[in-house]
């Protein structure tokens, strides 16, 4: 990513270029990204190819003012952070689903980010709804922030047959826990963006993927709440957890919400490709 591309990305999220890659700068960039760039899977239902190269991610997130899911959002954000001088490592994760079962390999992409002031952070702008700020990667006690109460703990050795390890050790898998519920399992090994191609392909083609069975477009709001358009259902959640749900009747209303609340112009209303999860 060159200087002009980094400047355009910063403009996209409404952020100034940080003077130094510090923890405070990372927090600011993380929060602004969550507010500006929606988590969305519209490409899956619009028949758009998902290509995991830095150039194509920038074209989508910055050039087309779109969002994406984890591979795209964290892939693009990681490239921006690297261009700004942060030390970024891509990590693979498997998401906990029903009954505590882990998803496929390369199910999720997250970022480990080291800052010049000695910080070591888990940054994730691509999970949908998680922490508003990066989490301290080496901290094993509770981390309380606007998105909830989080812990990063050694992996449960009994979950899905994947071996855990001792607390605090390098090279071990870790579970990310939000409000007492395990969200995903991080693998310790550094990855490259191309490693996630199989996961992106599976999530955009497999009848078993929840991304194939539903439409979502969601972002953090300025007050710390969240706005989500799921098909024709618009849900506005306040920072106190109160929810307002509105059913949109017409295509025009749906397209207006995409445009006015998310800055997206899909051209047509996307429809779920595989609503029943069948082949």
NORMOUR-V941095 format. One record per helix or strand. SS is the DSSP state (H for helix, E for strand). FROM is the first residue (numbers start at 1). TO is the last residue. If there is no record, write none. Layout:
SS/FROM/TO  SS/FROM/TO
This chain:
H/3/13  H/23/36  E/39/40  H/42/46  H/54/63  E/68/68  H/70/83  E/87/96  H/98/100  E/102/102  E/108/114  E/120/123  E/135/136  E/143/145  E/148/154  E/174/178  E/181/191  H/193/205  H/210/213  E/217/220  E/226/230  E/233/237  E/243/247  H/251/262
